[in-house]
């Protein structure tokens, strides 16, 4: 399993320059002995560059550092408000598109590309999953606009 981690580090280690930190292996389910590769990254990170899984292990990531004002939340409101609501990504991209293009070094980056980069690699998939989770009552309701 450590070989997989070494391969992952050699393949994606260049992303460390962009803020990725590879934290190592973590067991998330001791009963089934399920391991994941843990990484941390800044909010402003192009998630399209990271796979969801690598050689059979899921990639679990957390965001380090501050969040833009669109994502700011009160700890008491966590159960009442979905931090990663799709409309928050849209508002942020609409407000900061030039800054995002500059950060990612792509002056031609489209709105869709920015949304995909920030919203876990695929904005439409995130939106669909969020709506499904909201309908199932697993996350707090959110507005789409």
C-alpha positions in Angstrom: 0.0 0.0 0.0 2.9 2.3 0.7 4.0 1.6 -2.9 0.8 3.1 -4.1 1.4 6.2 -2.0 4.9 6.5 -3.4 3.6 6.3 -6.9 0.9 8.9 -6.1 3.6 11.2 -4.7 5.8 10.8 -7.7 3.0 11.4 -10.2 1.2 14.3 -8.4 4.1 15.7 -6.3 4.5 18.6 -8.8 1.2 19.9 -7.5 2.9 20.8 -4.2 4.0 24.0 -5.9 0.3 24.8 -6.2 -0.5 24.2 -2.6 -1.2 20.4 -2.5 0.0 18.6 0.6 0.1 14.8 0.5 -0.6 13.8 4.1 -0.4 10.0 3.6 -2.6 7.0 4.0 -5.5 6.9 6.4 -7.8 4.1 7.5 -11.4 5.4 7.3 -13.1 2.1 7.9 -11.3 -0.3 10.2 -13.9 -3.0 9.9 -13.5 -3.2 6.1 -9.9 -2.1 6.3 -10.6 0.7 3.8 -7.7 3.1 3.3 -7.6 6.4 1.5 -4.9 8.8 0.4 -5.3 12.0 2.4 -4.4 15.4 0.8 -4.9 19.0 1.8 -5.0 21.9 -0.6 -6.0 25.6 -0.6 -9.5 26.6 -1.8 -8.0 28.1 -4.9 -6.8 24.8 -6.4 -7.6 23.3 -9.8 -9.3 20.1 -8.6 -9.3 18.8 -12.2 -5.7 17.9 -11.8 -6.3 15.4 -9.0 -8.0 12.0 -9.6 -10.9 10.9 -7.4 -9.2 7.5 -6.9 -5.7 6.2 -7.5 -4.8 2.6 -7.9 -7.9 1.5 -6.0 -7.6 4.1 -3.2 -10.0 7.0 -2.9 -8.5 10.4 -2.6 -9.9 12.4 0.4 -9.0 16.0 0.5 -9.6 18.9 2.9 -9.2 22.6 2.3 -6.6 24.5 4.3 -6.6 28.2 4.8 -9.3 30.7 4.4 -12.4 30.6 2.3 -13.9 33.4 0.2 -16.7 35.4 1.7 -19.3 33.4 -0.4 -18.3 30.3 1.6 -18.0 31.9 5.0 -20.2 30.3 7.6 -21.0 30.5 11.3 -20.2 27.3 13.2 -23.7 27.4 14.6 -25.2 27.5 11.1 -23.4 24.5 9.7 -26.4 22.3 10.1 -28.7 25.0 8.5 -26.5 25.9 5.6 -24.6 23.8 3.0 -21.1 25.3 2.8 -20.5 23.9 -0.7 -23.8 24.9 -2.3 -23.4 25.2 -6.0 -24.7 28.8 -6.1 -21.8 29.8 -3.9 -19.3 28.6 -6.5 -21.2 30.5 -9.1 -21.3 33.7 -7.1 -17.6 33.4 -6.3 -16.6 32.8 -10.0 -18.8 35.6 -11.2 -17.2 38.0 -8.6 -13.6 36.9 -8.9 -13.1 35.5 -12.5 -10.1 37.7 -13.2 -8.4 36.7 -10.0 -9.1 33.0 -10.7 -7.7 33.2 -14.2 -4.6 34.9 -12.8 -4.2 32.3 -10.1 -4.5 29.4 -12.5 -2.3 31.2 -15.1 -5.0 30.9 -17.8 -6.3 34.2 -19.1 -8.7 32.4 -21.5 -10.3 30.2 -18.8 -14.0 30.0 -19.3 -16.6 30.3 -16.5 -17.4 26.6 -16.9 -13.7 25.7 -16.5 -13.4 27.9 -13.4 -16.5 26.2 -11.9 -15.1 22.7 -12.7 -11.7 23.6 -11.3 -13.0 24.9 -8.0 -16.1 22.6 -7.5 -14.2 19.3 -7.0 -13.4 18.8 -10.6 -16.9 18.7 -12.2 -19.4 21.5 -11.3 -22.4 19.9 -13.0 -21.8 16.6 -11.2 -21.4 18.5 -7.9 -24.6 20.3 -8.6 -26.5 17.1 -9.4 -25.2 15.3 -6.3 -25.9 18.3 -4.1 -29.5 18.5 -5.3 -29.9 14.7 -4.7 -28.5 15.0 -1.2 -30.8 17.9 -0.5 -33.8 16.0 -1.7 -32.8 13.1 0.5 -32.5 15.4 3.5 -28.8 14.7 3.9 -27.7 18.3 3.5 -29.5 21.5 4.4 -31.7 23.1 1.7 -30.0 25.7 -0.5 -31.2 28.1 -3.1 -30.1 27.6 -6.7 -29.7 31.4 -7.5 
